[in-house]
Amino acid sequence: MSIVENLAWVRERMEIACRRCGRNLEEVRLVAVSKTKPAAAIEEAAAAGQNLFGESYVQEFIDKEKEVRAAVAWHFVGALQTNKVKYLAGKVAMIHSVDRLHLAEELSRQWGKIGQSVEILIQVNLGREATKAGAAEEEVEALARAVAFLPHLKIRGLMALPPYCDDAEDVRPFFRELRRLAGYLTTLSIPGVEMKELSMGMTHDFEPAIEEGATLIRVGTAIFGERH
Ligand SMILES: *Cc1c(COP(=O)(O)O)cnc(C)c1O
């Protein structure tokens, strides 16, 4: 199947999932995760109306971003090393993977240099997986309170990359937990902390994620095919 057909399929699944749970399709944004895929694939998706892309590797993104002619927006969704933040400043609209204060400080510093702010999500390690990035659930409140003081960041919500489950239904409790945590943080009314975005759901499980309140789904394989 072509990228155009894949995109149509994903959008249709999104629509059906929204209808099933009584949500508006406009509440859910599709982030097309284009890591490892060439600029031509991004252009193809852009020509089919997809205007938001997610990347995971700094160097690869910088190279591709120069090549892509279409007017698209970029989100950074992958693990981010502090010493690479400077290459992203001004080039991405949102960082989904902020999981430590030191990284947030550097993001604020680099965006401050160009007189702008960047939207961020706090990544939460819900499965307590040692191999995965993300702040532990019990650290998230303290992290949000600290990050809220940084001048060039806007906290917009939470992101999670739950454990892979063969049956996508088994991921649902993790999605629910992320939404519950966002709800809890909202009740704290921390100045500067907004919890309007929930970044959750990938190729394998974006439908249950939508049903559980995702506002950003990050889909790669279903759009661009397998990564090699
Ligand atoms: C690669 C990646 C995705 C996309 O995964 P697919 O299974 O290909 O849809 C989503 N989120 C993050 C953080 C990723 O690194």
Ligand as a Chemical Component Dictionary entry (heavy atoms), coordinates in Angstrom:
data_LIG
# 
_chem_comp.id                   LIG 
_chem_comp.type                 NON-POLYMER 
_chem_comp.pdbx_formal_charge   0 
_chem_comp.three_letter_code    LIG 
# 
loop_
_chem_comp_atom.comp_id 
_chem_comp_atom.atom_id 
_chem_comp_atom.alt_atom_id 
_chem_comp_atom.type_symbol 
_chem_comp_atom.charge 
_chem_comp_atom.model_Cartn_x 
_chem_comp_atom.model_Cartn_y 
_chem_comp_atom.model_Cartn_z 
_chem_comp_atom.pdbx_ordinal 
LIG C1 C1 C 0 8.995 5.178 16.624 1  
LIG C2 C2 C 0 8.096 5.796 17.613 2  
LIG C3 C3 C 0 6.700 5.820 17.422 3  
LIG C4 C4 C 0 6.010 5.180 16.232 4  
LIG O1 O1 O 0 5.908 3.790 16.398 5  
LIG P1 P1 P 0 5.103 2.866 15.365 6  
LIG O2 O2 O 0 4.902 1.607 16.099 7  
LIG O3 O3 O 0 5.963 2.714 14.158 8  
LIG O4 O4 O 0 3.813 3.549 15.039 9  
LIG C5 C5 C 0 5.946 6.460 18.375 10 
LIG N1 N1 N 0 6.494 7.063 19.442 11 
LIG C6 C6 C 0 7.820 7.065 19.657 12 
LIG C7 C7 C 0 8.359 7.729 20.862 13 
LIG C8 C8 C 0 8.649 6.436 18.754 14 
LIG O5 O5 O 0 9.975 6.435 18.984 15 
# 
loop_
_chem_comp_bond.comp_id 
_chem_comp_bond.atom_id_1 
_chem_comp_bond.atom_id_2 
_chem_comp_bond.value_order 
_chem_comp_bond.pdbx_ordinal 
LIG C1 C2 SING 1  
LIG C2 C3 SING 2  
LIG C2 C8 DOUB 3  
LIG C3 C4 SING 4  
LIG C3 C5 DOUB 5  
LIG C4 O1 SING 6  
LIG O1 P1 SING 7  
LIG P1 O2 DOUB 8  
LIG P1 O3 SING 9  
LIG P1 O4 SING 10 
LIG C5 N1 SING 11 
LIG N1 C6 DOUB 12 
LIG C6 C7 SING 13 
LIG C6 C8 SING 14 
LIG C8 O5 SING 15 
# 
